[in-house]
């Protein structure tokens, strides 16, 4: 009888120890799984953020490229405008020179008469 009681007490202790171990392991596994799920969510969020940043960089590069092209076009238009003005000024200078020469000749002719 005494042996039976001792056996039952040992068996109860063994079952309590095993259940305690299983409970601790389950809690640890639960925490690990929870942490793993959080890490996956964070990883997905960071991946989304990275993709969004890449897209913003691409858009910014395109904007810069468009600005550069726009500036080139503006500079080319300004260059052409200045070139046309220069040509007009040259024409006016030639016309003025012609008028001066014509007036000189007229004054000479009048002086000779």
WOKA-V381895 format. One record per residue. N is the residue number from 1. RES is the residue in three letters. PSI is psi in radians with two decimals (none if undefined). BURIAL is 1 if it has 24 or more other C-alpha atoms within 12 Angstrom, else 0. Layout:
# WOKA-V381895
{{N RES PSI BURIAL} {N RES PSI BURIAL}}
This chain:
# WOKA-V381895
{{1 UNK -0.80 0} {2 UNK -0.73 0} {3 UNK -0.67 0} {4 UNK -0.73 0} {5 UNK -0.78 0} {6 UNK -0.74 0} {7 UNK -0.78 0} {8 UNK -0.71 0} {9 UNK -0.77 0} {10 UNK -0.74 0} {11 UNK -0.73 0} {12 UNK -0.77 0} {13 UNK -0.76 0} {14 UNK -0.82 0} {15 UNK -0.75 0} {16 UNK -0.73 0} {17 UNK -0.81 0} {18 UNK -0.81 0} {19 UNK -0.68 0} {20 UNK -0.77 0} {21 UNK -0.77 0} {22 UNK -0.73 0} {23 UNK -0.79 0} {24 UNK -0.77 0} {25 UNK -0.73 0} {26 UNK -0.74 0} {27 UNK -0.79 0} {28 UNK -0.80 0} {29 UNK -0.68 0} {30 UNK -0.78 0} {31 UNK -0.75 0} {32 UNK -0.79 0} {33 UNK -0.70 0} {34 UNK -0.79 0} {35 UNK -0.69 0} {36 UNK -0.73 0} {37 UNK -0.73 0} {38 UNK -0.72 0} {39 UNK -0.71 0} {40 UNK -0.75 0} {41 UNK -0.76 0} {42 UNK -0.73 0} {43 UNK -0.79 0} {44 UNK -0.72 0} {45 UNK -0.79 0} {46 UNK -0.65 0} {47 UNK -0.74 0} {48 UNK -0.76 0} {49 UNK -0.73 0} {50 UNK -0.77 0} {51 UNK -0.69 0} {52 UNK -0.72 0} {53 UNK -0.75 0} {54 UNK -0.75 0} {55 UNK -0.73 0} {56 UNK -0.70 0} {57 UNK -0.77 0} {58 UNK -0.77 0} {59 UNK -0.71 0} {60 UNK -0.73 0} {61 UNK -0.74 0} {62 UNK -0.71 0} {63 UNK -0.75 0} {64 UNK -0.78 0} {65 UNK -0.77 0} {66 UNK -0.71 0} {67 UNK -0.76 0} {68 UNK -0.76 0} {69 UNK -0.72 0} {70 UNK -0.74 0} {71 UNK -0.69 0} {72 UNK -0.76 0} {73 UNK -0.75 0} {74 UNK -0.77 0} {75 UNK -0.69 0} {76 UNK -0.73 0} {77 UNK -0.76 0} {78 UNK -0.71 0} {79 UNK -0.80 0} {80 UNK -0.73 0} {81 UNK -0.81 0} {82 UNK -0.66 0} {83 UNK -0.77 0} {84 UNK -0.74 0} {85 UNK -0.74 0} {86 UNK -0.76 0} {87 UNK -0.72 0} {88 UNK -0.73 0} {89 UNK -0.72 0} {90 UNK -0.75 0} {91 UNK -0.76 0} {92 UNK -0.69 0} {93 UNK -0.78 0} {94 UNK -0.77 0} {95 UNK -0.73 0} {96 UNK -0.74 0} {97 UNK -0.76 0} {98 UNK -0.76 0} {99 UNK -0.73 0} {100 UNK -0.83 0} {101 UNK -0.73 0} {102 UNK -0.77 0} {103 UNK -0.66 0} {104 UNK -0.81 0} {105 UNK -0.71 0} {106 UNK -0.74 0} {107 UNK -0.72 0} {108 UNK -0.79 0} {109 UNK -0.74 0} {110 UNK -0.63 0} {111 UNK -0.59 0} {112 UNK -0.47 0} {113 UNK none 0}}
